[in-house]
Amino acid sequence: MHAVAIVAAAGSGSRLGADRPKALVPLAGRPLVCWAVDGLLAGGVAEVVVTVPAAERDAFAAVLPAAVRIVDGGSTRTASVRAGLAAAGPDADVVLVHDAARPLTPPDVVARVIAALAAGAPAVVPVLPVVDTTVLVDDDGAVVDAVPRAPLRRVQTPQGFARDVLERAYAALPDGAELTDDAAVVRAAGVRVETVRGDERAAKVTVPHDLTLAELAVTLDGTVTR
């Protein structure tokens, strides 16, 4: 099975307080996107496409391996994934879509996603249980009900798809529609989405506190050092 990974790296670093795209923000001396790409390759991905801000192509090219294909991302995540799909090589029969903002995703998670696809799943996402009490609130912020947490899961990336499934789902997505992730795109097309076990180390880096925790993880946990 030939797996291609699309890494969404066109987001800004504004919530991190950075003066560069989030994917180029350093973690332990290396840009987030480099950690993400390394984890995908170590997990069994054969080909990587990174979608970047058009004005920052040279900056990404300076830090990424030469074999990584760099393409201009769009103004939205949907547009960026479409661009990544269009740039994927013809040999790829499965596609993983990953966030550069999840730099420490262990290769084992990537391998589990690929294994589920190889076993015949048309779409698969890594998930973790919800451990906190979760409630519904009204417009005034008052608690009105508690949500049973046993069936709830937190969704991570990389999310994996049979290539034809993802391409058909994006082709069917109405112009201007923006869903929360790629699994939502295929679910909107009526495709069943399977799950595999995620990992707490695949946490998303969004605000400065997240970056601090990721730095600590690299320092304390040798298994994430690549």
N, C-alpha and C positions, 0 to 999 in steps of 0.2 A: 504494500500500500504506500502510495506516494502522497505525503501530507505537505500542504503549503500552509504557512501561517501568515495572516495579515495582522500587523501590529498597528493599532490606531495611536498615532503619535503627533496629531496635529493640534492638540489642545494647548491653551495658553497656561502659563504658570502664575496667573494673577492671584489665585487663592493661596498659593505657596509664598506669595510676596516676591516672586522671582522676576528677573529682567530678561527671561528667555522662555522658550517653550518648556512646558513641564517635563517633557521627555528628556530634555537636555540638562535638567537640574542634577547636580552630582550627588551620588550616594556612595559614601566611602571612596571618594575620588574618581568614580566612574558614573557617566550619565545613566539615568534610570533606564533609558531605552536599551543600553548595552546589556544590563543585567537581564532585562526581559528577553532579548534575543538569545542570549546564552542559554537561558533556561529552556526555551523552546527547542533549540538545537540539541541540547543534552537529553531532552525528553523524547526525541525521535522525529522531529520535523525535518524534512529534507530541503525545504525552500522557504525563505522568509521575504515578505514584502512589507515595507514600512511606509505608511502614509504620513507625510510631513507637511508643515506649512510651506507653501511655494517659495517664500522669501528665505527660508532656512535650509534649503537643500544642501548647500555647501557645508554648513555647520554639521548636519547629520552625516554627510559623506565623510567628513574628517574623523568621525569617531566610530562608525560602523564598519564591520568587515566588508571587503570588496564584493563578496558573493551576495550580500543583501541587496535586494532591488528597492530603490527609493523612488516613490512616486508622490506627486502632489496630492495632498488631501483636499477635501472640500470644506465648505463652511459649516457643515454638520457632520455628525458621525455617520449617518446614512450615506451621505455623499462620499465620505472617505472610504467606507467599506466597498461601495460600488467601484471606486477607483482601484482599490486593492484587488478586487475580483477580476477586473478587466486586465490587470497586469500579471496575474498568476500564470505560470507556465502551463503548457498543454498537458503535461504528464500528471498533474495533480488531480487525484480523484476524491480527496477529502480536504476540507478547508477548516482551519482553526482561526478564530478571531480573538485576539488578545489585546489587553490594555497595557500600554507602556507604563501606566501608573501602577501596575501590579508587578514591580520589578523582582520580587523575591519568590515568585511562584515556583515551588520545587519542581524539578523535572518529573518526579513521580506523578504529579497531577496531570501534566501534559501526556505522559504515557498512558494513564488511565483513560483519558479522553480518546486517545487514538485507538486503544484496545477496544473500547465500546463501539467505535465506528467500524473497526475491523470485524466485530462480531455481528454487525448488521444494523446497528442503531442509525436512523437517518439524521438524528440530531441529539446532542448530549451536552450537558453543562455540569461543571463541578459545583457542589453545594455543601453548606454547613448548616447544622441545626441552629435554630433561634433559641438562645439560652435565657434571655431577659423576658420578664413579663411584658407583654405587648397589649396596648389598650387603644380603643377608639375614643376620640375627643370630639366635642361639638365645636361650633364656630367661636365660642368663648373660651375654649381651652379646657373645659371641664370633662372629666372622664365619664363616658356614657356606657362603656362595655369593655370587657376583657376578651381578647382574641385567643382561642386555644392555640398554643404554640407547638403542640406535637406534630401537626402536619406542615408547619412553616419551615422554610429553608432560606438561607442567604445565598444568593447566586454569585459566583465568581467567574473568572475567565482563566484560561482560554475556553471558549465555547466551540464545539466541533460539529461539523455538518458534512454530509455527502455533498460534493460540489454542486451536482445538478439540483439538489434540494434547495440549497442556499440561493443559487442563481435564479431558479424559478420563483422563489419567495420574494426576492428583491424585484424581479420583473413584475410581479403582481401587486407590489406595494404602490398605493396611489401617490401621485406626485405631491410633494409637500408633507407627506406623512412622516412623523418622527416617533418611533417607538423606543422604549427604554434600552433594549439590547437586541442582539441578533436572534436570540431564542424567541423573543416576542414577534419578530418578523416572520419566522417560520411557523410559529403557532398561529399567527393570523392567516396563514395559508393552509391551515388544517393539518399540520405535521405534528406528530407526537414527539415530545422532547423527553429523553431519558436523563437520568442523573448519575453521577459518580461522586465519590467522596472528594471534597475539597481539602483545603489546608489553611490553618490560621496564618501561616506565613505569606499567603497570597493576598494579604490585606492591601487595600488601595491607598495610595499616597495622594491625599487631596489637600490637606492643610499642613502647616509647619510641624504640628505635633506628630502627624503620621510619619513625616520624614525623620523626626527624632527617634521614633520607635524602630523604624527600619534601620537606622544607623546602629542602634543598640543591638538589633538582631544580628547584623553582620558582625559586630564585635564579639557577641557572646556565643553565637551558634556557628560553628565551623562548617556545618552542612550546607549553609547557604552561600558560602564563599566560592566563587567560580573564577 
